[in-house]
């Protein structure tokens, strides 16, 4: 029996605890910067998704046979549709943390059904937007212990100008798609692929610029001869960011709707991009009302993969205390005490399987619950509990209010 479709999987409780924590932290950063939530349908009209995605993404869309509908491949196109057909105060700052689907080959940190955490700014052409998005992304990386992210920026304006100078014509999209594979197949393979499209001389001229070495200043001076506007925008981003940002003139970003600065953030070798985005000033016009726009997206799956590889599953349940009854007749007292813990904001559970005390301990151990509150005849008579630290085995008799204070001070 087949369990799940290719590239899709069940997310079991221990992994869900990590996922919920990751999403919660990211959402808290977005909210701190004043972004507002938006939710859109999982399905869109196929024509809506194809309007500006580009040939490569078109192949990845899950469409429904006999229908003109498809699963969304990102959260940007639905946002563009909403923003172009509704009135919001500008700039409209929205976030969305939802599932998307792409018909790709699964690999480490990449699935066909996955979550993205997007923030976008609609209605401002200022480069301040790019700087704020990158600042947020840098903050998110630090929150998860990745304090030295590799933040790469480039401009599609510079790449478009290079394309025009080299006379790439209708080969431009294919060349850009090849460039986007640099991390996957390496410089030599990509240059050979591009040479097959436009010839050796043009391929060499292309790589001469995009592989410019040196400081950000040196790279932007080289790019300025092609496109002063694009180079100046990147300079502004670098100046507005009080953290390290690297200009990478080979950075493309695969989606066809980008029009200006683009960015990628890498956190570990062999993982690929974890955070990415860019400016897409022409996308909203496709759906009605034109407006400048820029956004960035955190790839939840890749981020979680890195966290689990580094830390493992450190948590198996939300429960912080298990309220155990020494004998069945004390179960009602255990339920009452558990209720007191829950009212105080401390996650608690009781025995639902009518087990003896030893098996209740085994259950709490299996879920790595750190504390057990034992209720027996002595505790009921003295209106106390016996709080057991499962790590040390130490036990002490406490009133419920005192136990609540103790657990609050620990967590």
GUFIMI-998943 format. One record per residue (C-alpha): x, y, z. Coordinates in steps of 0.05 Angstrom, whole numbers, plus 5000, padded with zeros to 4 digits. Example, Ala and Ser with C-alpha at 12.3 -4.5 7.8 and 13.67 -1.06 7.14 Angstrom:
<fitors>
{fitor {5246 4910 5156}}
{fitor {5273 4979 5143}}
</fitors>
This chain:
<fitors>
{fitor {5000 5000 5000}}
{fitor {5027 5069 4981}}
{fitor {5030 5113 5042}}
{fitor {5034 5185 5015}}
{fitor {5042 5215 4945}}
{fitor {5114 5226 4921}}
{fitor {5147 5286 4955}}
{fitor {5092 5291 5008}}
{fitor {5094 5263 5078}}
{fitor {5060 5257 5145}}
{fitor {5089 5304 5197}}
{fitor {5090 5267 5262}}
{fitor {5079 5299 5331}}
{fitor {5153 5309 5349}}
{fitor {5167 5343 5283}}
{fitor {5103 5383 5289}}
{fitor {5128 5412 5355}}
{fitor {5190 5438 5320}}
{fitor {5148 5463 5262}}
{fitor {5099 5501 5307}}
{fitor {5157 5532 5344}}
{fitor {5191 5554 5280}}
{fitor {5128 5583 5250}}
{fitor {5111 5618 5315}}
{fitor {5179 5652 5320}}
{fitor {5177 5675 5247}}
{fitor {5107 5702 5255}}
{fitor {5126 5740 5317}}
{fitor {5182 5776 5278}}
{fitor {5135 5793 5221}}
{fitor {5084 5821 5270}}
{fitor {5137 5863 5305}}
{fitor {5151 5898 5240}}
{fitor {5077 5914 5229}}
{fitor {5059 5862 5176}}
{fitor {4987 5838 5174}}
{fitor {4963 5767 5159}}
{fitor {4929 5746 5095}}
{fitor {4903 5677 5074}}
{fitor {4886 5656 5003}}
{fitor {4857 5592 4973}}
{fitor {4902 5532 4961}}
{fitor {4876 5530 4889}}
{fitor {4876 5586 4837}}
{fitor {4855 5589 4765}}
{fitor {4910 5559 4723}}
{fitor {4912 5621 4679}}
{fitor {4924 5663 4742}}
{fitor {4984 5622 4762}}
{fitor {5014 5619 4692}}
{fitor {5005 5693 4678}}
{fitor {5075 5712 4702}}
{fitor {5108 5649 4731}}
{fitor {5155 5633 4674}}
{fitor {5166 5570 4633}}
{fitor {5206 5532 4686}}
{fitor {5153 5541 4740}}
{fitor {5097 5525 4691}}
{fitor {5125 5454 4689}}
{fitor {5121 5449 4764}}
{fitor {5048 5468 4772}}
{fitor {5000 5415 4797}}
{fitor {4938 5424 4753}}
{fitor {4873 5386 4759}}
{fitor {4854 5343 4699}}
{fitor {4793 5368 4663}}
{fitor {4793 5432 4705}}
{fitor {4822 5501 4696}}
{fitor {4847 5500 4767}}
{fitor {4914 5486 4799}}
{fitor {4949 5485 4867}}
{fitor {4987 5549 4881}}
{fitor {5063 5543 4872}}
{fitor {5079 5603 4915}}
{fitor {5044 5656 4957}}
{fitor {5065 5716 4915}}
{fitor {5019 5707 4856}}
{fitor {4956 5700 4900}}
{fitor {4979 5763 4938}}
{fitor {4986 5801 4872}}
{fitor {4916 5780 4852}}
{fitor {4887 5803 4920}}
{fitor {4926 5868 4922}}
{fitor {4908 5886 4850}}
{fitor {4833 5876 4863}}
{fitor {4826 5907 4933}}
{fitor {4839 5974 4965}}
{fitor {4888 5976 5024}}
{fitor {4928 6034 5054}}
{fitor {4995 6037 5020}}
{fitor {5044 6009 5033}}
{fitor {5005 5945 5044}}
{fitor {5049 5901 5088}}
{fitor {5024 5829 5090}}
{fitor {5051 5762 5115}}
{fitor {5027 5692 5099}}
{fitor {5052 5625 5126}}
{fitor {5019 5570 5086}}
{fitor {5028 5508 5043}}
{fitor {5048 5510 4970}}
{fitor {5059 5455 4918}}
{fitor {5111 5444 4863}}
{fitor {5121 5383 4819}}
{fitor {5196 5378 4832}}
{fitor {5242 5319 4847}}
{fitor {5246 5311 4924}}
{fitor {5314 5318 4957}}
{fitor {5344 5340 5023}}
{fitor {5301 5396 5050}}
{fitor {5258 5398 4987}}
{fitor {5189 5368 4979}}
{fitor {5130 5373 4932}}
{fitor {5085 5398 4987}}
{fitor {5118 5449 5032}}
{fitor {5109 5511 5074}}
{fitor {5132 5581 5060}}
{fitor {5133 5641 5106}}
{fitor {5125 5704 5062}}
{fitor {5126 5778 5076}}
{fitor {5113 5828 5021}}
{fitor {5106 5904 5015}}
{fitor {5058 5930 4962}}
{fitor {5056 6003 4940}}
{fitor {5126 6030 4954}}
{fitor {5183 6036 4904}}
{fitor {5233 6057 4958}}
{fitor {5295 6014 4970}}
{fitor {5280 6022 5044}}
{fitor {5232 5963 5033}}
{fitor {5288 5916 5011}}
{fitor {5330 5937 5070}}
{fitor {5273 5924 5119}}
{fitor {5259 5856 5090}}
{fitor {5333 5836 5094}}
{fitor {5337 5862 5166}}
{fitor {5278 5819 5185}}
{fitor {5308 5759 5151}}
{fitor {5374 5769 5186}}
{fitor {5338 5774 5252}}
{fitor {5300 5709 5239}}
{fitor {5365 5673 5223}}
{fitor {5396 5698 5288}}
{fitor {5334 5677 5328}}
{fitor {5347 5606 5305}}
{fitor {5421 5608 5321}}
{fitor {5447 5622 5251}}
{fitor {5484 5686 5267}}
{fitor {5528 5687 5204}}
{fitor {5480 5678 5146}}
{fitor {5507 5689 5075}}
{fitor {5462 5744 5048}}
{fitor {5470 5752 4972}}
{fitor {5440 5808 4931}}
{fitor {5437 5826 4857}}
{fitor {5392 5863 4809}}
{fitor {5352 5837 4750}}
{fitor {5362 5906 4719}}
{fitor {5437 5892 4715}}
{fitor {5425 5823 4686}}
{fitor {5375 5851 4636}}
{fitor {5425 5904 4614}}
{fitor {5478 5850 4606}}
{fitor {5430 5809 4564}}
{fitor {5417 5869 4519}}
{fitor {5491 5884 4512}}
{fitor {5506 5813 4492}}
{fitor {5447 5810 4445}}
{fitor {5417 5748 4478}}
{fitor {5348 5762 4449}}
{fitor {5301 5703 4455}}
{fitor {5356 5662 4489}}
{fitor {5354 5707 4551}}
{fitor {5305 5665 4591}}
{fitor {5343 5601 4577}}
{fitor {5409 5633 4596}}
{fitor {5379 5659 4661}}
{fitor {5351 5590 4678}}
{fitor {5420 5560 4666}}
{fitor {5452 5613 4711}}
{fitor {5403 5595 4766}}
{fitor {5434 5525 4768}}
{fitor {5503 5550 4789}}
{fitor {5495 5522 4860}}
{fitor {5467 5456 4835}}
{fitor {5514 5435 4779}}
{fitor {5574 5482 4784}}
{fitor {5605 5537 4743}}
{fitor {5637 5493 4690}}
{fitor {5572 5456 4673}}
{fitor {5533 5521 4671}}
{fitor {5583 5556 4626}}
{fitor {5582 5497 4578}}
{fitor {5506 5498 4577}}
{fitor {5505 5573 4563}}
{fitor {5559 5567 4510}}
{fitor {5514 5516 4475}}
{fitor {5459 5569 4474}}
{fitor {5497 5632 4454}}
{fitor {5567 5611 4434}}
{fitor {5634 5609 4470}}
{fitor {5651 5683 4462}}
{fitor {5586 5710 4490}}
{fitor {5588 5659 4547}}
{fitor {5659 5682 4565}}
{fitor {5637 5755 4564}}
{fitor {5577 5739 4607}}
{fitor {5619 5702 4660}}
{fitor {5672 5757 4659}}
{fitor {5621 5805 4690}}
{fitor {5580 5759 4735}}
{fitor {5642 5728 4766}}
{fitor {5674 5796 4782}}
{fitor {5717 5786 4845}}
{fitor {5731 5836 4900}}
{fitor {5692 5880 4947}}
{fitor {5620 5901 4939}}
{fitor {5646 5969 4915}}
{fitor {5689 5936 4861}}
{fitor {5631 5892 4837}}
{fitor {5583 5950 4834}}
{fitor {5633 5994 4797}}
{fitor {5638 5938 4745}}
{fitor {5562 5933 4741}}
{fitor {5552 6008 4737}}
{fitor {5578 6009 4665}}
{fitor {5519 5965 4647}}
{fitor {5463 5994 4690}}
{fitor {5475 6053 4736}}
{fitor {5404 6050 4764}}
{fitor {5412 5977 4784}}
{fitor {5480 5988 4814}}
{fitor {5457 6049 4853}}
{fitor {5398 6010 4883}}
{fitor {5444 5956 4907}}
{fitor {5490 6009 4938}}
{fitor {5431 6037 4976}}
{fitor {5414 5968 5003}}
{fitor {5485 5956 5026}}
{fitor {5487 6025 5060}}
{fitor {5420 6015 5096}}
{fitor {5438 5946 5123}}
{fitor {5478 5947 5188}}
{fitor {5498 5874 5177}}
{fitor {5539 5838 5124}}
{fitor {5509 5835 5054}}
{fitor {5547 5809 4994}}
{fitor {5536 5831 4922}}
{fitor {5534 5770 4876}}
{fitor {5527 5789 4803}}
{fitor {5512 5717 4783}}
{fitor {5449 5713 4826}}
{fitor {5387 5707 4783}}
{fitor {5327 5678 4821}}
{fitor {5287 5632 4776}}
{fitor {5218 5664 4776}}
{fitor {5203 5705 4714}}
{fitor {5167 5763 4749}}
{fitor {5227 5795 4784}}
{fitor {5244 5865 4760}}
{fitor {5296 5895 4807}}
{fitor {5337 5875 4867}}
{fitor {5336 5800 4883}}
{fitor {5365 5765 4944}}
{fitor {5381 5697 4972}}
{fitor {5404 5675 5041}}
{fitor {5444 5611 5053}}
{fitor {5455 5580 5122}}
{fitor {5495 5517 5109}}
{fitor {5536 5483 5055}}
{fitor {5498 5433 5013}}
{fitor {5430 5459 5032}}
{fitor {5418 5513 4981}}
{fitor {5377 5575 4992}}
{fitor {5335 5580 5056}}
{fitor {5309 5651 5048}}
{fitor {5298 5687 4982}}
{fitor {5259 5742 4947}}
{fitor {5261 5804 4905}}
{fitor {5224 5862 4873}}
{fitor {5168 5849 4824}}
{fitor {5140 5917 4804}}
{fitor {5102 5892 4743}}
{fitor {5066 5832 4772}}
{fitor {5004 5868 4800}}
{fitor {4990 5900 4733}}
{fitor {4978 5831 4703}}
{fitor {4919 5824 4750}}
{fitor {4890 5894 4743}}
{fitor {4918 5949 4787}}
{fitor {4992 5963 4777}}
{fitor {5035 5977 4838}}
{fitor {5108 5969 4859}}
{fitor {5120 5908 4902}}
{fitor {5176 5870 4937}}
{fitor {5177 5808 4982}}
{fitor {5218 5755 5015}}
{fitor {5202 5683 5035}}
{fitor {5230 5636 5087}}
{fitor {5232 5563 5065}}
{fitor {5204 5528 5126}}
{fitor {5224 5458 5105}}
{fitor {5298 5475 5094}}
{fitor {5301 5515 5158}}
{fitor {5270 5458 5199}}
{fitor {5317 5407 5165}}
{fitor {5378 5448 5188}}
{fitor {5350 5457 5259}}
{fitor {5336 5382 5266}}
{fitor {5405 5363 5238}}
{fitor {5436 5410 5289}}
{fitor {5393 5400 5350}}
{fitor {5351 5337 5339}}
{fitor {5281 5330 5367}}
{fitor {5289 5359 5437}}
{fitor {5215 5361 5454}}
{fitor {5162 5306 5449}}
{fitor {5101 5340 5479}}
{fitor {5076 5407 5503}}
{fitor {5060 5377 5571}}
{fitor {5104 5404 5627}}
{fitor {5075 5362 5683}}
{fitor {5040 5295 5687}}
{fitor {4990 5289 5745}}
{fitor {4992 5217 5768}}
{fitor {4943 5184 5815}}
{fitor {4972 5132 5863}}
{fitor {4907 5093 5862}}
{fitor {4844 5096 5818}}
{fitor {4803 5128 5873}}
{fitor {4847 5190 5870}}
{fitor {4836 5203 5795}}
{fitor {4784 5257 5807}}
{fitor {4834 5293 5851}}
{fitor {4886 5287 5796}}
{fitor {4838 5317 5746}}
{fitor {4824 5374 5794}}
{fitor {4898 5388 5805}}
{fitor {4912 5384 5730}}
{fitor {4858 5436 5720}}
{fitor {4894 5483 5769}}
{fitor {4958 5476 5730}}
{fitor {4923 5489 5664}}
{fitor {4888 5551 5691}}
{fitor {4957 5577 5710}}
{fitor {4981 5566 5638}}
{fitor {5021 5503 5653}}
{fitor {5007 5446 5604}}
{fitor {4987 5385 5643}}
{fitor {4957 5316 5629}}
{fitor {4929 5258 5669}}
{fitor {4926 5182 5661}}
{fitor {4871 5162 5613}}
{fitor {4887 5088 5611}}
{fitor {4875 5068 5684}}
{fitor {4948 5047 5693}}
{fitor {4986 5034 5758}}
{fitor {5034 5087 5783}}
{fitor {5096 5054 5753}}
{fitor {5065 5052 5683}}
{fitor {5044 5124 5691}}
{fitor {5117 5141 5704}}
{fitor {5138 5101 5643}}
{fitor {5089 5140 5600}}
{fitor {5114 5207 5625}}
{fitor {5186 5184 5612}}
{fitor {5169 5162 5541}}
{fitor {5144 5233 5527}}
{fitor {5203 5266 5564}}
{fitor {5155 5302 5612}}
{fitor {5202 5332 5663}}
{fitor {5157 5333 5724}}
{fitor {5105 5287 5755}}
{fitor {5055 5311 5807}}
{fitor {5035 5251 5848}}
{fitor {4967 5249 5883}}
{fitor {4955 5196 5936}}
{fitor {4920 5189 6003}}
{fitor {4972 5230 6040}}
{fitor {4970 5286 5989}}
{fitor {4894 5290 5989}}
{fitor {4892 5293 6065}}
{fitor {4946 5348 6069}}
{fitor {4921 5385 6007}}
{fitor {4989 5379 5974}}
{fitor {5023 5343 5917}}
{fitor {5089 5306 5913}}
{fitor {5128 5339 5856}}
{fitor {5179 5292 5825}}
{fitor {5237 5318 5782}}
{fitor {5244 5262 5731}}
{fitor {5316 5280 5714}}
{fitor {5343 5277 5785}}
{fitor {5291 5234 5819}}
{fitor {5284 5286 5874}}
{fitor {5215 5292 5905}}
{fitor {5185 5345 5950}}
{fitor {5117 5359 5981}}
{fitor {5087 5425 5958}}
{fitor {5021 5461 5958}}
{fitor {4991 5468 5888}}
{fitor {5003 5544 5887}}
{fitor {5075 5533 5907}}
{fitor {5084 5479 5854}}
{fitor {5056 5527 5802}}
{fitor {5106 5581 5822}}
{fitor {5162 5529 5820}}
{fitor {5144 5505 5749}}
{fitor {5136 5577 5724}}
{fitor {5205 5594 5749}}
{fitor {5235 5535 5713}}
{fitor {5202 5543 5645}}
</fitors>
